[in-house]
């Protein structure tokens, strides 16, 4: 027997669709998230792609593999964009080597491209500004559990304090659950010490507003008593 030729298999045209995964409806995103998706649509349209958003909490929960397997099998896009992704989600896409970009920071061990603020550089700059103003009792107010960017913020903040060119620098990370009551409790504890914190780096704009309002209500002078830097916005 001799094979005289192989009939080429009919292939489906490559998908021209990019799927953006969101944990919430598009209208509930913060302004920067909406801005990002609008510009993504604009630039990918020039290359002949369409952008589709998929809003669901299911892929962001603990049982990620089952949900993502079903989603990937039904959609089969040319690529994925992950917003506010969890560590389990990032690991799932990384292990399967799917075409994917993380809009945000990536967790350790994840081999995917990511686009985000350089939180390490940002924290070094913030700590440097505090030290230049003579502040030595520094605190980072960070949400828990935090996203990958919050983990990088913690590491960058503590590293910058360890490498400070001056002595007697005390730096600590205080975590909260994101609620107003819990944030205020953490701030009260910091300010009630014999030597209260004199500089605070705060993650998330809404948490900055909570802290500012609470400190002004209790009579704390800003920045005389406490210098504040907002990590975002």
KEBASE-673496 format. One record per residue: x, y, z of N, C-alpha, C, O in turn. Coordinates in pm, whole numbers, plus 50000, padded with zeros to 5 digits. Layout:
<rs>
XYZXYZXYZXYZ ...
</rs>
This chain:
<rs>
500854987950000500005000050000500875012350000501935012850063 500395022249928501145034749919500215046549941499135047149883 500635055850025499845067950049500175077849939501295082749930 499205080849855499425089649742499225104349777499765113149710 498465106849880498235120849919497335121550041496605112150071 497395132550108496565134650225495635146350198496075157450168 494365143650210493385154250188493445164250303493285160350419 493665176850275493765186650384492475187450464491385187650408 492615187950596491445189050682490945203450682491715213050681 489635204550681489055218050685489205223650826488765217550923 489825235250836490045241650965489075253250983488765260650889 488615254551105487765265951136488615278551137489755278251182 488085289451090488855301851093489215305651236488425303651329 490405311151253490835315051388489885325351446489385334051375 489625324151575488715333451641489295347551639490495349451656 488445357151619488855371251623488205378251742487865390051736 488035370651847487365375751965488285374852087488955364752108 488305385552166489065385752291488075387452405487235396452403 488165378752504487215378852616487865384952739488965380952780 487175394652798487615400852922486765395153036485545396553035 487415388753133486685383253248486605393653359487605399753397 485375395553411485125405253517484365398553631483555389653607 484625402653755483855397053867482545404253892481795400553983 482255414553814481075422953835480605428453701481355428153604 479375433553694478905439653570479785451353529480385458053613 479865453653399480735464153346480415477753407481335485553435 479135480853427478745493853480479145495653626479145506853676 479485484753694479895485653834481415487253850481905488953962 482155486653739483605488153746483975502353786483195511753767 485165503953842485655517453872485975524453740486115517953636 486095537753742486315545253616487525540453537487485540053414 488605536653607489785532353533489525519153459490005517253348 488745510053521488425497453456487625499553328487885493053227 486655508753333485865511953214486745518353107486645515252989 487625527353151488565533953060489445523552990489675524252870 489945513853067490825503553012490115495452904490675493152797 488885491152933488165482752838487805490552713487855485152602 487445503252728487135511652611488335512752517488195511452396 489505515152574490705516452490491135502852434491685502252324 490905492352509491195478952458490345476152334490835471052234 489065479552342488175477752228488665485652106488675480751993 489075497952132489505506752023490735501151952490775500551829 491735497252029492995492651969492845478851904493425476451798 492085469951966491925456751907491035457251782491185449051691 490125466751777489285468151658490135471651536489855467251425 491185479551559492075483151449492795470851393493185470551276 492975460751479493645448451436492645437751391493025426451360 491365441351388490355431951339489755423051445489125412951412 489925426451572489375418351680488215425551747488135437751746 487315417651805486245423351885486465419452031486995408752060 486045427952122486205425452265484845422352326483875429652308 484795411352398483565407252464483835406152614484835400352655 482955411752696483115410752841482215399752896481075398052852 482745392352993481985381953062482025385153212483085384553274 480865388353268480785392153409480165380853489479005377153468 480945375453583480435364753668481345363053788482575364053776 480755360353903481555357654023482055343254025483005340154097 481445334453946481755320153955483235316953931483815309654011 483865322053824485295318653803486205324153912487355319953923 485705333653992486535339954095486425332754230487085336554326 485595322554236485415315254361486375303554371487205301354282 486255296054478487245285554510487305274754403488395270354366 486155270254352486145259254255486335264654114485455263954029 487515270054093487805276853966487905267353847487275270153745 488645256153854488885247953734487615243953660487555245053538 486595239453733485375234753667484705246053590484275244153476 484615257753652483955269153587484725273853463484135276653359 486055274653477486855279653365486935269453252486995273253135 486945256653285486945246353181485705247953092485805247452970 484555249753155483315251253078483335264052995482915264152880 483825274753056483855287552987484805287152867484475291852759 485985281452888486965280752781486495271852666486725274952549 485815260952700485345251652597484225257852514484135255152394 483395266052575482265271752502482645284252422482085286752316 483605292052472483935304752406485065303452304484955308752193 486135296552340487325294752254487775307852187487825308552065 488085318052266488505330752206489955330452161490695321052190 490355340852088491755342052048492625345452168493815342252169 492045351952268492815355552386491915359852500490715362352482 492505360652619491775364352739492455376252806493665378152795 491645384252875492155394852961491505393053097490275392253107 492325392253202491805389753337491855402553420492915408353438 490705406853470490625418353558490325413553700489465405053721 491055419053797490855415853939490905400753961490115395354038 491835394053895491905379453898492475374354030493285380954094 492025362554067492535355854187493785347854152494105345954035 494485343254255495695335154232495335322054162496065317554073 494215315754202493805303054139493505304953991493845296353910 492865315953956492575318653814493855320253734494005314553626 494775328153788496025330453716496795317353697497355314953590 496825309153800497525296153790496865287253684497565280253611 495555287553677494835279053581495205282853438495525274053357 495175295553406495525300053270497005297653242497385294353129 497835299453344499275297653325499615283153295500415280353206 499015273853368499305259553350498865254753212499485245653156 497805260453157497295256153027497905263952911497605261252795 498755273552942499465281452841498505287752740498775287952620 497395292852789496435299652703496895313952678497595319852760 496485319452564496825333252532496065342452627494835343752618 496795348752717496125355852825497015367052876498235365552883 496405378452910497115389552972496385393153101495165394153104 497145395153206496575399253335496565414553340497605420953330 495375420253355495275434653379495375436653529494375437053600 496595437953576496885438353720498215431653745498965428853651 498505428953871499765422353907499595407253908498495402253932 500685400153883500595385553886501175380054015502055386154077 500665368554056501135361954177502425354254148502705351054032 503215351454252504465343854231504195330254166503225323454200 505045326454073504925313654006504045313753883503995303753810 503365324653856502485325653739503305330553619504015340553628 503205323253508503975326753388503025332353282502755326053180 502535344353309501665351553216502095366053211502585371353311 501935372653097502245387053092501225394753175500045391253178 501685405253241500785413453322501125428253302502265431853273 500105436653317500275451053303499695457753428498505456653455 500545464453502500075470853625501065481353670502145482753613 500695488753773501585498253836502765490953898502615479853948 503945497053895505115491453962505025495154110505515505554153 504375486454187504135489554328505405489854411505475496954512 506415482254370507685482754441508305496654432508735502254533 508355502054310508905515454290508055525954360508575535454418 506745524254353505835533754417506075534454567506115545254626 506235522654630506445522354775507795528054815507915534654918 508815525654733510125531654764510035546854759510645553754841 509285551954663509115566354652508335571854772508695582254828 507255564954810506445569554924507245569655053507195579355129 507985558955078508815558255199509865569255197510135575455299 510465571755081511455582455068510865596055099511535604355161 509625598555057508965611355087508705612655237508895623455294 508275601855300508045602155445509335605355520509355613955609 510415598455484511695600355553512215614455532512795620455623 512025619855411512495633355382511785643755468512325654455494 510555640555512509785649455599510035646755747509365652555833 511005637955776511355635255915510485624955984510555623556106 509665617655909508795607555969509565594455985510345590555897 509345587856099510105575656127509215563856168509665552456163 507975566356208507065555556249506025553556138504955559656138 506395544956045505615543455921504695531255929505035520955988 503525532755868502585521655863501955520955725501645531155663 501765508655677501015506155554499675500255593499615490055661 498605506755550497255501655576496795494455450496575500655346 496665481255461496465472655345495255463555365495055458755476 494455461055261493315451855276493765437355283494805433655229 492955429155351493215414855360491895407255346490925410755413 491845397055259492935392955171493105402955058492125408255006 494345405355021494615415154917494865408654782495095396654772 494805416854680495125412154545496645411254531497385414754623 497105406554414498545405054393499265418454410500375418954462 498615429354365499225442554379499395446654525500355453554559 498465442254610498575445254753499725437454817500385442354908 499945425254769501085417254818502395423954779503325424754860 502475428754655503665435754609503875448854686505005452754713 502775455454720502865467754798503485465054934504355472354980 503025454554998503555450755129505055448155121505825453255202 505465440055023506885436555010507725448954980508805450755037 507225457454889507985469454853508105479154968509155485354987 507045480655047507045489755161508055485455266508855493555314 508035472555303508945467655406510395467855357511305470855434 510615464555230511975464855175512525479055174513695481255208 511695488755136512145502655133512495507455274513455515055291 511735503255374512025507255511513325500855561514095507155632 513555488155523514785481255564516025487855504517085488255565 515875493055383517005499155314517105514255337517865521155268 516345519355432516345533755458517745538555497518435531755573 518165550055448519505555155478519615561755615520675566855652 518515561755690518525567655824518195557055927517665546455894 518515560056052518265550456160516895552956225516195562556195 516575543556315515365544956398514085545356315513125552156353 514045538356203512835537556123512055525056165512585513956162 510815527056203509955515756240508825515056137508065524656120 508725503756069507685502055967506895489355995507455478956030 505595490355979504745478655998503575479155901503205489655849 503015467255877501855465955790500655462355875500685452555949 499595470155864498355467555936497275464055834497035471655739 496635452655852495635447955757494235449655814494035449655935 493265451255724491865452955764490985445455666491435440955560 489695444155702488785436355617488025444755516487145439655446 488345457755506487705466355408486475473755458485995482855391 485955470055575484775476755628485175489655699486295490955748 484255499255703484535511955769484865509855916485815515555968 484065501555983484265499156126485645493356155486325497656248 486065483556074487355477056097488525486456068489525486356140 488395494555962489455504155930489605514256044490725517256086 488485519456094488525529256203489125523256330489855530056402 488805510656357489375503956474490885502756463491605505056560 491365499056346492805497756324493495511356340494565512156401 492895521856285493495535156295493515539856440494505545556485 492425537556514492375541656655493485534856735494115541256820 493705522056708494755514756781496135520556751496975521456840 496365524356626497665530056589497895543556656499015546656697 496835551756666496975565256720496915565656873497245575856933 496505554456935496395554157081497695549957149497755549657272 498715546657075499985542357133500715553957198500435565657172 501655550357283502485560657345503255568457241503425580657252 503735561457138504365567757022503555564056898503845554156831 502535571856869501655568356757502375569556623503405576156610 501815562956524502375563856389502345578256342501405585656372 503375582356269503405596156218503365596656065503445607556008 503235585055999503135584755853502375572155811502615561255864 501475573755716500635562455676500475562055524500065571855462 500825550655465500585547955324499325539355317499255528955382 498345543455238497045536555237496735531555096496775539155000 496425518655087495995512854960494495515354941493725515155037 494095517654817492715519554776492175533454811492225537554927 491685540754712491185554454734490035555354833489985564754914 489105545854829487965546454921488415545055066487815550955155 489465537255089489965535755225490675548455273490665551555392 491285555655178491895568555213490835578155264491035584955365 489705578755196488615587655237488085583855375487775592555456 487975570855402487515566255533488475570755643488045575855747 489765568955620490775572655720490785587755742490825592355856 490745595455635490765610055648489565615055728489705623155819 488385610055694487185614155765487245610555913486855618555998 487725598655943487785594056082488805602056162488545605856277 489975604656103491005612256174490575626656201490825631956309 489925632756104489455646456124488375646856232488295656456309 487545636556238486495635956339487085634856481486535640456575 488195627756494488795626056626489805637156659490435636856765 489965646856569490805658356598492265656856561493085665156601 492605646556487493985644656443494315654856335493545656756241 495465661356348495875671456250496685664856138497635657356163 496275667756016496955662055898497535673555816496785682455776 498825673755791499825663255817500645665355944501615658055966 500285675156029501115677856147501295665456234502415661856270 500175658756268500255646756353500525634156270501265625256313 499925633556155500045621556072500095625455924499165631755873 501185621755858501295623955713500675612055640500865600555680 499935614855534499235604255461499575604955314499585615655254 499845593255255500015591855110499025581355061498945570355116 498285584854957497375575254895498155567654788498765573754700 498145554554797498875546454698498305548054558499055548354461 496975549054548496305549654418495665563454399495455570954494 495365566554273494625578854240495345591354292494865602454273 
</rs>
